[in-house]
Amino acid sequence: MKPGSKAAHVALGMLALLAFMAPGHAEKPRGYLETVHHHTTLTTTVADNGDLNPYAVVVAPVSAGKIQKDDVLVDNFNNVANLQGTGTTIIGFRPSTKQNYLFAKIPQNLAQCPGGIGLSTAMTMLKTGWVIVGSTPSKDGTTATKGDGCVLVLDPNGNVVSAWSGPTINGPWGNMAVVDNGSQVTLFISMAGFDVPSPRMVDPKTGLPIVVRKATVLRLELAVNDGKPPKLLSQTVVASGFSQRADVDNFLLGPTGLALGPDNTLYVTDGLDNVITAIADATTRTTSAGTGRVVTQGGLLSWPLAMTWTPDGHLIVCNGKDGRAVEVDPVAGKQIYARWLNTNQAQSPPGNGNLFGIAMAPDHSGIYYVMDDVNTLMKEAR
């Protein structure tokens, strides 16, 4: 055939068609998780005092004090003796230099924080530079000695400047959803500590620790003005009745993932019921929606924990009972895809209990997450 002839064009067209139909032809990814393929270990999360068991993962929105924009902050829930509810440190990681640093070391006992300090997954950094983090403390590493805890406000250099506590605050637990307009801020925090007994107290019918359906989601309205620390203006319980219980290996189980959608819907993970639910009108409602509307349940989910948004409006949620992350279309209520982030064969199923916090990189190049089994900050990148 001569190049450029009609027969040549037909042959090239057939080859293109066959290539498209071939089994190896790349189809459009179903979601974000299908586009990330590279595990990268970024840094240890163990502090200089031996604190370990990383929980929260937060990406800094601004540069302030010790922190540079896009630094990743990770807090620790355990102390050097590996007792849960006793960690007091926050580690920073700087992607530009690949170095880590100690951002904060909070005193173990604060008068403003009932029960002491045990930093949880409830952490965020505001555009004004303040860092807000929850404490769900214990004296012996179990809920037998759990205190009510508090919500701490730190300045950009890691110093505690105030703490909030009271009857609506008990076991600040899950990753925060935040609406940050600078001088006005709305925080959503799950509270998983109400009336949780010791893990040694079991239900006589099941032989398992007692399930208490008293966990809530609390909305906090803040004012931030003139460089002064955030002022707590109001508190509203927007959701309630979620499952919570003590656990020997995981301290306690309760609602962990919070993510606010553009339509003012708050999505909540409830690990014990293995479900993601939706709370309508989250920023404006004046009463509790109960546990809300079921978005998706079971399937690929296996004790869903923290959540983050993808650029296309999907949710990525970490599993607590295996080492997978699951992508969910919350509008359609469909589970799209699951990807293994932790395949540690020492647990059954692989990675069981190793994931917790998660955050999207600002440039959408990957997701940051922690591996509790080896105390590291990771990135799953494109």
VEXDREN-2710 file (C-alpha; in Angstrom, 1 decimal):
% VEXDREN-2710
k/r/px/py/pz
1/MET/0.0/0.0/0.0
2/LYS/1.2/3.5/-0.7
3/PRO/1.3/5.9/2.2
4/GLY/-1.7/8.2/2.1
5/SER/-3.7/5.8/-0.1
6/LYS/-7.3/5.0/0.7
7/ALA/-6.4/1.5/1.6
8/ALA/-3.7/2.8/4.0
9/HIS/-6.2/5.0/5.8
10/VAL/-8.7/2.1/6.1
11/ALA/-5.9/-0.1/7.6
12/LEU/-4.9/2.6/10.1
13/GLY/-8.5/3.0/11.1
14/MET/-8.9/-0.7/11.7
15/LEU/-5.7/-0.8/13.8
16/ALA/-7.0/2.1/15.9
17/LEU/-10.4/0.4/16.4
18/LEU/-8.7/-2.9/17.4
19/ALA/-6.4/-1.0/19.8
20/PHE/-9.5/0.6/21.4
21/MET/-11.3/-2.8/21.7
22/ALA/-8.2/-4.6/23.1
23/PRO/-8.5/-5.8/26.7
24/GLY/-5.6/-3.6/27.8
25/HIS/-7.3/-0.4/26.6
26/ALA/-7.4/2.2/29.4
27/GLU/-10.9/3.2/30.4
28/LYS/-11.7/6.4/32.2
29/PRO/-11.0/6.0/35.9
30/ARG/-14.2/5.4/38.0
31/GLY/-12.9/7.9/40.6
32/TYR/-9.9/9.5/42.2
33/LEU/-8.6/6.4/44.0
34/GLU/-8.0/4.7/40.7
35/THR/-5.5/7.5/39.7
36/VAL/-3.1/7.1/42.7
37/HIS/-0.6/4.3/42.6
38/HIS/2.5/5.2/44.5
39/HIS/3.0/4.6/48.3
40/THR/5.5/7.1/49.8
41/THR/6.7/7.1/53.4
42/LEU/7.2/10.8/54.3
43/THR/8.2/10.8/58.0
44/THR/8.0/9.1/61.4
45/THR/5.3/10.6/63.6
46/VAL/7.0/9.5/66.9
47/ALA/7.8/12.6/69.0
48/ASP/11.0/13.2/70.9
49/ASN/9.2/12.2/74.2
50/GLY/8.2/8.9/72.6
51/ASP/4.5/9.8/71.9
52/LEU/3.1/7.5/69.2
53/ASN/-0.1/6.3/67.6
54/PRO/-0.8/9.1/65.0
55/TYR/-4.5/10.1/64.6
56/ALA/-5.3/13.4/63.0
57/VAL/-4.0/14.6/59.6
58/VAL/-4.4/18.3/58.8
59/VAL/-2.9/20.3/55.9
60/ALA/-2.0/23.9/56.9
61/PRO/-4.0/26.5/54.9
62/VAL/-1.6/29.4/55.7
63/SER/1.9/30.2/57.0
64/ALA/2.0/31.3/60.6
65/GLY/4.4/30.9/63.4
66/LYS/6.3/27.6/63.1
67/ILE/4.0/26.5/60.3
68/GLN/4.4/27.0/56.6
69/LYS/1.4/26.8/54.2
70/ASP/0.9/23.1/53.0
71/ASP/2.7/21.7/56.0
72/VAL/1.1/18.5/57.3
73/LEU/0.2/18.3/61.0
74/VAL/-0.2/15.0/62.8
75/ASP/-1.1/14.5/66.4
76/ASN/-0.4/11.5/68.7
77/PHE/-3.0/9.7/70.9
78/ASN/-0.6/7.5/72.9
79/ASN/2.4/8.2/75.2
80/VAL/5.8/6.4/75.2
81/ALA/4.2/3.6/77.3
82/ASN/1.7/3.1/74.5
83/LEU/-1.2/4.1/76.8
84/GLN/-4.2/5.4/74.7
85/GLY/-5.6/8.8/75.6
86/THR/-2.3/10.1/76.9
87/GLY/-0.5/11.6/73.8
88/THR/0.3/15.3/74.1
89/THR/2.3/16.1/70.9
90/ILE/1.7/17.4/67.4
91/ILE/4.3/16.7/64.7
92/GLY/4.7/18.9/61.6
93/PHE/6.0/17.7/58.2
94/ARG/7.2/20.2/55.5
95/PRO/6.8/18.7/52.0
96/SER/9.1/21.3/50.5
97/THR/12.1/20.2/52.6
98/LYS/10.9/16.7/53.5
99/GLN/11.7/17.5/57.2
100/ASN/9.6/17.1/60.3
101/TYR/9.5/19.2/63.4
102/LEU/7.8/19.3/66.8
103/PHE/4.9/21.8/66.6
104/ALA/3.5/21.3/70.1
105/LYS/4.0/19.5/73.3
106/ILE/1.1/20.1/75.6
107/PRO/1.3/19.6/79.4
108/GLN/-0.2/16.3/80.4
109/ASN/-2.6/18.0/82.9
110/LEU/-4.4/21.2/82.4
111/ALA/-7.0/22.6/84.8
112/GLN/-9.2/23.6/81.9
113/CYS/-9.3/20.1/80.4
114/PRO/-11.2/17.5/82.5
115/GLY/-9.2/14.3/82.7
116/GLY/-6.0/15.6/81.1
117/ILE/-4.6/15.4/77.6
118/GLY/-5.0/12.7/74.9
119/LEU/-5.0/14.3/71.5
120/SER/-7.6/12.8/69.1
121/THR/-8.5/13.0/65.4
122/ALA/-10.4/16.3/66.1
123/MET/-7.9/18.8/64.8
124/THR/-7.9/21.7/62.3
125/MET/-5.9/24.9/61.5
126/LEU/-7.7/28.1/60.8
127/LYS/-6.9/30.7/58.1
128/THR/-6.0/33.0/61.0
129/GLY/-3.2/30.6/62.1
130/TRP/-4.9/29.2/65.2
131/VAL/-4.8/25.4/65.7
132/ILE/-7.8/23.7/67.3
133/VAL/-7.5/20.2/68.6
134/GLY/-9.6/17.8/70.7
135/SER/-8.6/15.9/73.8
136/THR/-10.1/12.6/74.8
137/PRO/-8.0/11.7/77.8
138/SER/-7.4/8.6/80.0
139/LYS/-5.2/7.8/83.0
140/ASP/-4.6/4.1/82.3
141/GLY/-5.1/3.8/78.5
142/THR/-8.7/2.6/78.7
143/THR/-12.1/4.3/79.1
144/ALA/-12.3/3.1/82.7
145/THR/-10.4/6.3/83.6
146/LYS/-11.6/8.4/80.7
147/GLY/-12.1/12.1/81.3
148/ASP/-14.7/14.3/79.5
149/GLY/-11.8/16.1/77.7
150/CYS/-11.9/19.5/76.0
151/VAL/-11.2/21.4/72.8
152/LEU/-7.9/23.2/72.9
153/VAL/-6.9/26.4/71.1
154/LEU/-3.1/26.7/70.2
155/ASP/-1.3/29.6/68.8
156/PRO/0.8/29.1/65.6
157/ASN/3.8/28.4/67.7
158/GLY/2.2/25.5/69.5
159/ASN/1.3/27.2/72.8
160/VAL/-2.1/26.6/74.5
161/VAL/-4.0/29.8/74.8
162/SER/-7.5/28.5/75.8
163/ALA/-9.6/25.4/76.2
164/TRP/-13.4/24.8/76.0
165/SER/-15.2/22.2/78.0
166/GLY/-18.7/21.7/79.4
167/PRO/-21.8/19.5/79.3
168/THR/-21.9/19.3/75.5
169/ILE/-18.2/18.4/75.2
170/ASN/-17.3/14.8/76.0
171/GLY/-14.7/12.8/74.1
172/PRO/-14.0/15.1/71.0
173/TRP/-13.3/12.3/68.6
174/GLY/-13.7/12.7/64.8
175/ASN/-11.9/14.7/62.2
176/MET/-13.5/18.2/62.1
177/ALA/-15.5/19.7/59.3
178/VAL/-14.8/23.4/59.0
179/VAL/-16.4/26.5/57.4
180/ASP/-13.7/29.2/57.8
181/ASN/-14.5/32.8/56.7
182/GLY/-11.6/34.3/58.6
183/SER/-13.4/36.3/61.3
184/GLN/-16.3/33.8/61.4
185/VAL/-15.7/30.1/61.8
186/THR/-18.0/27.1/62.1
187/LEU/-16.6/23.8/63.4
188/PHE/-18.3/20.4/63.5
189/ILE/-16.9/17.9/66.0
190/SER/-18.2/14.5/66.9
191/MET/-18.5/13.7/70.6
192/ALA/-18.1/10.0/71.5
193/GLY/-17.6/9.9/75.2
194/PHE/-21.0/10.2/76.8
195/ASP/-21.5/7.5/79.5
196/VAL/-19.0/5.1/77.8
197/PRO/-18.1/2.5/80.5
198/SER/-15.0/0.5/81.0
199/PRO/-14.2/-2.1/78.3
200/ARG/-14.4/-4.7/81.0
201/MET/-18.1/-4.1/81.3
202/VAL/-19.9/-6.3/78.8
203/ASP/-23.4/-6.8/77.5
204/PRO/-24.6/-10.1/79.1
205/LYS/-26.5/-11.0/75.9
206/THR/-23.5/-10.6/73.5
207/GLY/-20.5/-10.8/75.7
208/LEU/-19.2/-7.6/74.0
209/PRO/-18.6/-4.2/75.5
210/ILE/-21.8/-2.2/76.0
211/VAL/-23.0/-0.1/73.0
212/VAL/-24.2/3.4/74.1
213/ARG/-26.2/5.3/71.5
214/LYS/-25.4/8.8/72.8
215/ALA/-22.7/10.1/70.5
216/THR/-23.4/13.5/69.0
217/VAL/-22.1/16.0/66.4
218/LEU/-21.6/19.4/67.9
219/ARG/-21.6/22.6/65.9
220/LEU/-19.4/25.4/67.3
221/GLU/-19.7/29.0/66.2
222/LEU/-16.5/31.1/66.6
223/ALA/-15.5/34.7/66.2
224/VAL/-11.9/35.5/65.4
225/ASN/-11.0/39.2/65.6
226/ASP/-8.0/41.5/66.0
227/GLY/-5.4/38.8/66.3
228/LYS/-7.1/37.5/69.5
229/PRO/-7.8/33.8/70.1
230/PRO/-11.1/32.4/68.7
231/LYS/-14.0/33.2/70.9
232/LEU/-16.7/30.5/71.3
233/LEU/-20.1/32.1/70.6
234/SER/-22.5/29.2/70.5
235/GLN/-22.9/25.4/70.5
236/THR/-25.6/23.4/68.8
237/VAL/-26.1/19.6/68.7
238/VAL/-27.0/19.0/65.1
239/ALA/-26.9/15.2/65.2
240/SER/-27.3/12.6/68.0
241/GLY/-27.9/8.9/68.8
242/PHE/-24.8/7.5/67.1
243/SER/-23.2/4.3/68.4
244/GLN/-20.3/4.4/70.7
245/ARG/-18.6/1.8/72.9
246/ALA/-15.4/1.1/74.8
247/ASP/-12.8/-1.1/73.1
248/VAL/-9.6/-2.6/74.5
249/ASP/-7.6/-2.3/71.3
250/ASN/-9.0/1.0/70.0
251/PHE/-9.9/2.8/73.2
252/LEU/-13.4/3.7/72.0
253/LEU/-15.5/3.4/68.8
254/GLY/-17.7/6.2/67.7
255/PRO/-18.6/8.5/64.8
256/THR/-15.3/9.6/63.4
257/GLY/-15.5/11.0/59.8
258/LEU/-17.1/14.4/59.2
259/ALA/-17.3/16.2/55.8
260/LEU/-19.4/19.1/54.8
261/GLY/-20.8/19.3/51.3
262/PRO/-21.5/22.4/49.2
263/ASP/-25.2/21.9/49.6
264/ASN/-24.8/22.3/53.4
265/THR/-25.1/18.5/54.0
266/LEU/-22.8/17.1/56.7
267/TYR/-21.7/13.5/56.1
268/VAL/-20.9/11.4/59.2
269/THR/-19.3/7.9/59.5
270/ASP/-20.6/5.6/62.2
271/GLY/-18.1/2.7/62.4
272/LEU/-20.1/0.5/64.7
273/ASP/-23.1/0.5/62.4
274/ASN/-20.8/0.5/59.4
275/VAL/-22.6/3.4/57.7
276/ILE/-22.3/6.9/56.3
277/THR/-25.2/9.2/57.0
278/ALA/-26.2/12.7/55.9
279/ILE/-27.3/15.6/58.1
280/ALA/-29.3/18.2/56.2
281/ASP/-29.0/21.9/56.7
282/ALA/-26.0/21.4/59.0
283/THR/-24.8/25.0/59.3
284/THR/-28.3/26.5/59.9
285/ARG/-30.4/23.9/61.8
286/THR/-31.3/24.6/65.4
287/THR/-32.2/21.1/66.4
288/SER/-30.7/17.6/66.2
289/ALA/-31.4/15.5/63.1
290/GLY/-30.8/12.3/65.0
291/THR/-28.5/10.1/63.0
292/GLY/-29.7/11.5/59.7
293/ARG/-30.3/9.8/56.4
294/VAL/-28.4/6.7/55.4
295/VAL/-26.2/7.4/52.4
296/THR/-24.5/4.0/52.1
297/GLN/-24.0/1.0/54.4
298/GLY/-22.0/-2.2/54.4
299/GLY/-20.4/-3.3/51.1
300/LEU/-16.8/-2.1/50.9
301/LEU/-17.1/-0.2/54.2
302/SER/-15.4/-1.9/57.1
303/TRP/-15.7/0.4/60.2
304/PRO/-15.4/3.7/58.3
305/LEU/-13.3/6.4/60.0
306/ALA/-12.0/9.8/58.8
307/MET/-13.1/11.2/55.4
308/THR/-11.8/13.8/52.9
309/TRP/-13.2/15.2/49.6
310/THR/-11.9/14.5/46.1
311/PRO/-11.8/17.3/43.5
312/ASP/-14.9/15.7/41.8
313/GLY/-17.0/15.8/44.9
314/HIS/-16.6/12.2/46.1
315/LEU/-15.7/11.1/49.6
316/ILE/-12.6/9.0/50.4
317/VAL/-13.0/7.2/53.8
318/CYS/-10.5/5.1/55.7
319/ASN/-11.5/1.7/56.9
320/GLY/-10.7/0.8/60.5
321/LYS/-11.0/-3.0/60.1
322/ASP/-8.9/-3.4/57.1
323/GLY/-6.2/-1.4/55.3
324/ARG/-8.4/0.0/52.5
325/ALA/-9.7/3.4/51.6
326/VAL/-13.2/3.5/50.0
327/GLU/-14.4/6.1/47.5
328/VAL/-18.1/7.1/47.7
329/ASP/-20.3/9.2/45.6
330/PRO/-22.4/10.7/48.4
331/VAL/-25.1/12.2/46.1
332/ALA/-25.8/8.9/44.3
333/GLY/-25.2/7.0/47.5
334/LYS/-22.8/4.6/45.6
335/GLN/-19.6/3.0/46.7
336/ILE/-17.2/3.3/43.7
337/TYR/-13.9/1.7/44.5
338/ALA/-11.6/0.5/47.3
339/ARG/-7.8/0.7/47.3
340/TRP/-5.4/-0.9/49.8
341/LEU/-3.3/1.6/51.6
342/ASN/-2.0/-0.7/54.3
343/THR/-1.5/-4.5/53.6
344/ASN/0.3/-5.5/56.8
345/GLN/-0.2/-9.2/57.1
346/ALA/0.3/-9.2/60.8
347/GLN/-3.3/-8.2/61.1
348/SER/-6.4/-10.1/59.9
349/PRO/-7.7/-8.8/57.6
350/PRO/-4.5/-7.1/56.4
351/GLY/-4.1/-3.6/57.8
352/ASN/-6.8/-4.1/60.4
353/GLY/-6.6/-1.1/62.9
354/ASN/-3.8/0.7/61.1
355/LEU/-5.6/3.6/59.4
356/PHE/-7.2/6.6/60.9
357/GLY/-6.7/10.2/59.7
358/ILE/-6.7/11.2/56.0
359/ALA/-6.4/14.5/54.1
360/MET/-6.2/15.6/50.4
361/ALA/-3.0/17.3/49.2
362/PRO/-3.8/20.9/48.3
363/ASP/-2.7/20.3/44.6
364/HIS/-4.7/17.1/44.5
365/SER/-1.5/15.1/43.8
366/GLY/-2.4/12.5/46.4
367/ILE/-3.8/11.8/49.8
368/TYR/-2.0/12.0/53.1
369/TYR/-2.7/9.3/55.7
370/VAL/-1.1/7.7/58.7
371/MET/-0.2/4.1/59.4
372/ASP/-0.6/3.4/63.1
373/ASP/1.2/0.1/63.0
374/VAL/4.5/1.8/62.1
375/ASN/3.9/5.4/63.2
376/THR/4.4/7.0/59.9
377/LEU/2.9/9.7/57.7
378/MET/2.3/8.4/54.2
379/LYS/1.3/9.7/50.8
380/GLU/-0.6/7.8/48.1
381/ALA/0.3/9.8/45.1
382/ARG/-0.4/9.9/41.4
END
